[in-house]
Amino acid sequence: MLNYDIVIVGGGPAGLAAAVSAKENGVDSILVLERDQELGGILNQCIHNGFGLHTFKEELTGPEYAARYIEQLEEAKIEYKLNTMVIDITEDKTVTAMNRADGLFEIQAKAIILAMGCRERSRGALNIPGYRPAGIYSAGTAQRLVNMEGCLPGREVVILGSGDIGLIMARRMTLEGAKVQVVAELLPYSGGLKRNIVQCLDDFGIPLKLSHTVVDIEGKERVSGVTIAKVDQNRKPIPGTDKHYTCDTLLLSCGLIPENELSTSLGVEISPVTAGPLVNESLETNVEGVFACGNVLHVHDLVDFVSQEAKAAGKHAAAYVRGGARHLLFDGEDIPIVAEGGVRYTVPKTIHPQRMEENHTVRFRVGDVYQNCYVSVYLNQERVIHRKRQVIVPGEMEEVVLKQEELKTFPNLSQITVKIE
């Protein structure tokens, strides 16, 4: 049995930032477990720029951003194991993992940080009719094939879903010589960042068809064409709106799902909205000493926000290791943060005024496009934030800052509400 103060599951941007932060906050016994053959996670295949503007104040590619944190990890002499699959975590924080070098082994941790990231929604989850020919890929798989394996998946492409990876792959496939026919999106709005729509579709003349979906895939051995159709308010195809596209490749970019199989087997309470753990202001789950950060917690739009969140998780995990059960040291209950009026969820889900930082950032996403609206925060029934916004879209994460001093002026505070008005 190995013993470490903090075990971090996942060596992507969240795991790396959490490890560096934990080290900076006084914990030396840290182990990062990564199932891939190198650290960096999904960033290794994201060779486009646009990363690091918040964290490093300069524009970096994904591998460059990951390299900055890997360098910090090496300088801090933080231990890590690659090609290592974590297969079980118990409530007493025993981690069971395996790799070729060590075989099956167990680690006893004082605190655990979950940073497993997320996966793409597959064709099976989308219920698209038709045969199952070659040429259907998730956008992330296609990205890895092009950027890391040097293999072009196809020459004529249709993309279903306007998530950021799908938008970026529309540009990437075009630059590699493929013809991207169309990007179809089931919802009446795009799920990606506005800048990606402009830079990846508009700049290359690629049409984006909102409220459209794939209704048929042709071809038995290989995709030979797809048919898309407009959908109604109930997301059902409208007869007579079919349009056929000849293609040899269909890329799916229809959402990301946090990787929480380990979390659920551990007994972590999962949000039905985000499919990630429910956490308090310390990013601690309902299982004491188990923290979560990054895309395993909720899907982020910018990696800089992943790093900020992971930095906080590392700091709080270090405080937990040094001080034990911190939540026992404070009076009163955790206060729920309620999402209303268009706000789908908040992270964190609960907050304790005595335990929180002086200023605490609450992140959230909306469920629709809102124009000329206000982001409002209520403490009980009193509105304390009322911020005007020109437009708010589901593809971009929003945030509000709660002040500890202000919360403490409400001795009987029972609920914090975040809503769009």
Buried (B, 14 or more C-beta within 10 A) or exposed (E): EBEBBBBBBBBBBBBBBBBBBBBBBEBEBBBBBBBBEEBBBBBBBBBBBBBBEEBBEEEBBBBBBBBBBBEBBEEBEBBBBBBBEBEEBBEEBBBBBBBEEEEEBEBBBBBBBBBBBBEBBEBEEBEBEBEEBBBBBBBBBBBBBBBEEEEBBBEBBBBBBBBBBBBBBBBBBBEEEBEBBBBBBBBEBBBBBEEBBEBBBEEEEBEBBBBBBBBBBBBEEEBBBBBBBBBEEEEEBEEEBEBEBEBBBBBBBBBBBBBBEBBEEBEBEBBEBBBBBBBBBBBBBBBBBBBBBBBBBBBBBBBBBBBBBBBBBBBBBBBBBBEEEBBEEEEEEBBBBBBEBBBBBBBBBBBBBEBBBEEBBBBBBBBEBBEEBBBBBBBEEEEBBEEEEEEBBBBBBBEBEBBBEBBEEBEEBEEBBBBBE
